[in-house]
Amino acid sequence: MNQRPLWIEGVSDAVGFLAGALLGFWIGRLLGLDIFADGYGNSALGGIVLVGLGGGLGLQGARRWRTLKANKQAEK
């Protein structure tokens, strides 16, 4: 049975999500969007959306990386 350890999946998912969320946060800051602004104004909501999108894209990137790595090992 060809199963990778679950801790590798968990750690890579966490790292991908965190890296993507931080990237989304800093892109938002560069665009003038502040997720920590008072209330739920356009600036705060835009920043929250960018953090969410970044986290999701980072998670998907980590999963694609694991899939490519598994496919390369299967070819050997």
N, C-alpha and C positions, 0 to 999 in steps of 0.2 A: 504494500500500500504506500503510495507516494504522497504523504502529508507533511507539510512543513510545520514546524513548531508554532503553536498559537501565539507565543510571546513575540515571535518575529512579526507576525501580522499586527498584533496590538501596538508594538513599539513603532513600526513603520507607519501605521495609520495615524498614530498620535503625532509623530514628527511631521508627517505631511500636512495634517490639519493645522498644526500650530504654525508651521512655516508659511502656509498659505494665508492663514488669518493675520499673521503679523505683516505679511506683504500687503494684504488688503488694507490693513490699518494704516501703514505708512504711505501707501498710495493715496488714501483718503486724506491724510494729514497734508500731503503735498498739494492736494486739490482744495484744501481749506475746509474739509469736512471733519467734524469733531464728534465722535461717538459719545463723549462725556459731557456734551453741552447740556445746559439746563433745559428740561422739557423735551418734547419730541418734535422739534422743528425739522425743517428740511435738511439742515446740516447734520443733525444727529441721525436721522433716518438714512440719509445717504451713506454716512460712515458705517452704520450698522449693516446695511446691504453689502457694502464692499468687504467688510470683515467676513460676513457669511459666505459670500461668493468666493472669496479667497480661501477660506477654510475648506469649502466643498471641492474647489479645484485642486487644492493641495492634497486632499484625501484621495481624489481620483488619480492624481499623478502618482501617489505612493502605490496605489493598487495596480496601476499600469506597469510601474517599475518592477513590482513583485512578479507580475505575469510574464514580463519580458525575461526576467532573470530565470524563472522556472522553465520557460520555453527553451532558453539557451542550454540549461542544464539537461533537459530532456533530449536535446539533439546529440549530446555527447555519448 
